[in-house]
Amino acid sequence: MLANFLKRSLGRQINTNCLSVYRLASSSSSSKEIKDALDIEANLFENSSIQHEPVNTRETLRKHNAGKSRASRGGDGGKAPMKTVPTAGVPRVPQPSQRIAPQITPSTVIRDKDLDLEFVRLNLQDPLLSTLMITVRSRKRRDKNRQIIIEGRRLIREALSCGLKMQTLIFSQKEQLALLREEVALAQQKTQTKIYKVPQHDLKTWSTLVTPPGVMGIFERPSSRGLETAKTTPTSSSLPITVVCDNIREPNNLGSIIRTCAALPCHQVVVIHGSCDPWESKALRGGCGGQFRLPIRDDIAWDDLALTIPPETADNCHVYIAENNLEKLAEHTAIEYADMPAAPNGHQILIIGGESHGVSSEAYSFMNLVGQNKGKCVYIPLAEGTDSLNVASALTLLLFELRRKLKQT
């Protein structure tokens, strides 16, 4: 009985101690959780001002490789080795020395038996084509090398018939080359013309047309030879008329002017500095081959204009300015275009300006050099409400009226 009493007393003592221990553990656990929560909240406030930057892959790999090299050497002076950054998921960037150069397939030389022509087939995006096009599309390099680029079968045939030297021919379809076979074969035999066959995609990339004609030609510019020929042995069929283009900013208009002058034909065309390039692709298309049949002096300053006039007719020059501005007509001697006098033994200088900018003040200063008797403004009567004509249309009326007067006298 005593033993049962002691057993029950000892059990109560053990349960009481266990409950005390459980309470003590619960209280310490709660305080620890509270402390951890306060630490987390403090860290959040501290890290809120930190600016996170994107990881530089190259810099990360460099530090990683540096850490591996130091670890392989056993550390630096007993210091703990640098902790390496895990590179899982980071793409490996090859070093410059490890990069593999792209393999360029060599071009193929083809001898076509059907066309009896030899050409080189270039691959897609061949650097040779890029070099040729960049050079000829840049006006500075084009002027330095005395080159022009012509697009289309008709213009290429026109240039070859006028005796221009073709340096390079580029085509994408054999059918286009077949239509020029005889002219191209003769040019390749005489001037060693280089012929390249390129993918249609590349030709479309470098073409200035929405629908590429499929063939391009790089020619030697004819102005030098044309000017020398006109200066030493002028053709008897050309009329003593020089057309001066001032402030012509639209290539299509300039091409149309040159086309009209070639149809007359005039003695020469002078393009004043500030106008567009007469050898640009749009101007060549607008000229329809006129640039190949007429001496052209481009990028001429007003101070040098007198030097372009034939010396044998320099003392008998008539200067006309095409003008429809009523205010300027009131300030200078003006006549209707039908009343223009013509000097068959002299030289006629016709100055025409752009539709937007008109004729510059330097043109009037040049006209005043010959005096009021030989320097006049010319206008074309128009219906009420019509300000002006297209510059090429107005020039056509003036030139053919001058030609009629010269033919009569």
SVG drawing of the C-alpha trace seen along z (x, -y; Angstrom):
<svg xmlns="http://www.w3.org/2000/svg" viewBox="-7 -99 58 101">
<polyline fill="none" stroke="black" stroke-width="0.4" points="0.0,0.0 2.9,-2.3 4.5,-1.4 1.4,-2.4 1.3,-5.8 4.9,-6.5 4.4,-5.5 1.5,-7.9 3.4,-10.8 6.4,-10.2 4.2,-10.2 2.6,-13.6 6.1,-15.0 7.3,-13.9 4.2,-15.3 4.7,-18.6 8.3,-18.9 7.4,-18.0 4.7,-20.7 7.2,-23.2 9.8,-22.2 7.2,-22.4 6.1,-25.9 9.7,-27.1 10.3,-25.7 7.2,-27.3 8.1,-30.7 11.7,-30.6 10.4,-29.5 8.0,-32.4 10.6,-34.9 13.0,-33.5 10.3,-33.7 9.6,-37.3 13.3,-38.1 13.6,-36.5 10.7,-38.4 12.1,-41.7 15.5,-40.9 13.8,-40.1 11.8,-43.3 15.0,-45.3 16.8,-43.7 13.9,-44.5 14.2,-48.2 18.0,-48.2 17.9,-46.5 15.2,-48.8 17.8,-51.5 20.1,-49.1 20.1,-49.6 20.2,-46.3 22.1,-46.3 21.9,-43.7 24.6,-41.1 27.3,-41.4 27.9,-37.9 31.4,-38.6 32.4,-40.2 30.9,-37.3 32.8,-34.7 36.0,-36.7 35.7,-36.8 34.7,-33.1 37.8,-32.1 40.0,-34.3 38.7,-32.6 39.3,-29.2 42.9,-30.1 43.6,-31.3 42.1,-28.2 44.3,-26.0 47.4,-27.9 46.3,-27.2 45.0,-30.7 46.8,-34.0 49.0,-34.2 46.9,-31.8 43.7,-33.9 40.4,-32.1 39.8,-31.4 37.2,-33.6 33.8,-32.2 32.9,-31.3 29.7,-32.5 27.5,-29.6 27.2,-29.7 24.2,-27.5 21.9,-28.9 24.5,-31.6 25.4,-31.3 29.0,-30.7 30.5,-33.6 33.4,-32.6 36.6,-34.7 37.7,-36.7 40.5,-34.3 38.1,-31.4 35.7,-32.9 35.5,-31.1 35.7,-33.3 32.8,-32.7 33.8,-30.6 33.4,-32.4 32.8,-30.2 35.0,-31.3 33.3,-32.8 32.8,-30.6 33.9,-31.6 31.4,-30.5 31.9,-30.3 28.5,-30.3 28.5,-28.6 25.1,-29.7 25.9,-33.4 29.6,-33.1 30.3,-35.2 32.4,-34.7 31.2,-35.9 31.7,-35.4 28.9,-34.1 28.9,-35.8 27.4,-34.4 24.6,-36.0 25.9,-39.2 29.3,-38.9 31.6,-41.6 32.8,-42.3 29.4,-43.5 29.1,-45.6 32.4,-47.3 31.4,-48.1 28.0,-49.5 29.2,-51.6 31.9,-53.2 29.6,-54.1 26.6,-55.2 28.8,-57.7 28.9,-61.0 32.3,-61.9 33.9,-58.6 31.9,-58.5 33.3,-61.9 36.8,-61.0 36.7,-57.8 34.8,-59.5 32.1,-56.8 28.4,-56.5 25.9,-53.7 23.2,-52.9 20.1,-50.7 18.1,-49.1 18.7,-47.5 17.6,-50.5 20.0,-53.0 22.9,-50.6 22.4,-50.0 22.2,-53.8 25.4,-54.4 27.3,-51.7 26.0,-53.1 27.4,-56.5 30.8,-55.0 31.0,-55.0 33.4,-52.6 31.6,-50.0 33.8,-48.9 31.4,-46.4 28.1,-44.7 26.0,-43.2 22.9,-41.0 20.7,-38.5 18.9,-36.7 20.5,-35.2 17.6,-36.4 18.5,-40.0 22.1,-39.4 21.0,-37.6 19.2,-40.7 22.5,-42.6 24.7,-39.8 26.2,-41.5 26.9,-44.8 28.3,-43.3 30.5,-40.8 32.0,-43.7 32.6,-45.7 34.2,-42.7 36.5,-42.2 37.5,-45.9 37.6,-47.2 37.8,-44.0 34.5,-44.5 33.9,-42.5 30.6,-40.7 29.1,-39.4 26.0,-37.3 24.4,-38.1 21.3,-36.8 18.1,-38.8 17.9,-39.7 21.3,-41.5 20.4,-43.3 17.1,-44.5 18.9,-45.7 21.2,-48.0 18.7,-49.1 17.0,-52.5 13.9,-51.3 10.9,-49.6 11.0,-47.0 14.7,-46.3 15.3,-45.9 17.7,-43.0 20.8,-44.5 23.2,-47.4 26.2,-48.8 29.1,-50.9 30.6,-53.2 33.3,-55.7 31.8,-59.2 31.8,-60.9 32.0,-64.5 35.7,-65.0 36.0,-63.5 32.8,-65.3 34.1,-68.7 37.5,-68.2 35.8,-67.2 33.4,-70.1 36.1,-72.6 38.5,-71.6 36.2,-70.4 32.6,-71.5 30.0,-69.8 28.5,-71.9 25.0,-70.7 24.9,-72.1 23.4,-75.5 25.3,-78.4 23.2,-78.1 24.4,-77.4 21.7,-76.5 22.6,-77.4 20.8,-75.5 20.5,-77.5 18.9,-76.1 17.6,-73.0 17.1,-70.7 14.9,-68.0 16.9,-65.3 14.0,-64.4 13.6,-68.0 17.4,-68.3 17.3,-65.1 14.4,-66.4 16.3,-69.7 19.3,-67.8 17.1,-65.6 15.6,-68.7 19.0,-70.3 20.3,-67.2 17.2,-67.1 17.9,-70.6 21.0,-70.2 22.5,-72.9 26.2,-73.6 26.5,-72.6 24.7,-72.5 26.2,-74.3 25.0,-73.2 25.7,-75.8 27.0,-74.8 24.0,-74.1 22.0,-72.2 21.5,-68.4 23.9,-66.0 23.3,-65.4 24.9,-62.0 22.6,-60.7 20.5,-57.7 17.2,-59.7 18.7,-62.4 20.1,-59.8 16.7,-58.1 15.1,-61.5 17.7,-62.4 17.0,-59.2 20.6,-59.2 20.9,-63.0 23.9,-63.1 25.8,-60.8 25.3,-63.1 25.8,-66.5 28.8,-68.2 27.9,-68.9 29.8,-71.1 28.6,-70.5 29.3,-72.1 30.4,-75.4 30.6,-78.6 29.2,-81.9 32.7,-83.4 33.8,-80.6 30.7,-80.8 32.3,-83.2 35.2,-80.7 32.8,-78.2 31.7,-80.4 33.5,-79.7 36.2,-82.4 35.4,-83.2 31.9,-84.4 32.6,-85.9 32.3,-89.5 28.8,-88.9 26.8,-87.1 23.1,-87.5 22.0,-86.6 18.4,-85.7 16.8,-84.8 13.6,-82.8 11.4,-84.6 7.7,-84.8 7.9,-86.7 6.1,-90.0 8.1,-91.9 11.4,-90.9 10.1,-91.5 9.3,-95.1 12.9,-95.7 14.6,-94.6 14.2,-94.8 11.6,-92.1 10.4,-90.8 8.0,-88.1 9.6,-84.8 8.4,-85.3 10.3,-88.6 13.7,-87.1 16.4,-88.3 18.9,-85.7 22.5,-86.3 23.7,-83.7 27.3,-84.9 27.2,-85.2 26.2,-83.0 23.0,-82.7 23.1,-82.0 19.7,-81.0 19.5,-80.8 16.7,-78.9 15.9,-78.4 14.1,-75.8 10.4,-75.8 10.7,-76.4 13.8,-78.6 13.8,-80.4 16.8,-82.2 19.4,-83.4 20.6,-87.0 24.0,-86.0 22.2,-85.3 21.0,-88.9 24.5,-90.2 25.9,-88.0 23.2,-89.4 24.1,-93.0 27.7,-92.3 26.5,-92.4 24.3,-95.5 20.6,-96.1 20.8,-95.6 22.1,-92.1 20.7,-91.0 17.0,-90.6 14.4,-88.7 12.1,-86.5 8.6,-85.5 5.9,-83.2 2.3,-84.7 0.0,-82.4 -3.7,-82.3 -5.0,-84.0 -4.7,-81.9 -1.7,-80.0 1.6,-81.0 4.1,-79.1 5.0,-76.1 7.1,-73.1 10.7,-74.1 11.3,-71.5 8.2,-72.6 9.1,-76.3 12.6,-75.6 11.3,-73.6 9.3,-76.6 12.2,-79.0 14.8,-76.8 12.7,-75.9 11.8,-79.5 15.4,-80.4 16.2,-77.6 13.4,-78.9 15.0,-82.4 18.4,-81.1 17.3,-79.0 15.5,-82.0 18.6,-84.2"/>
</svg>
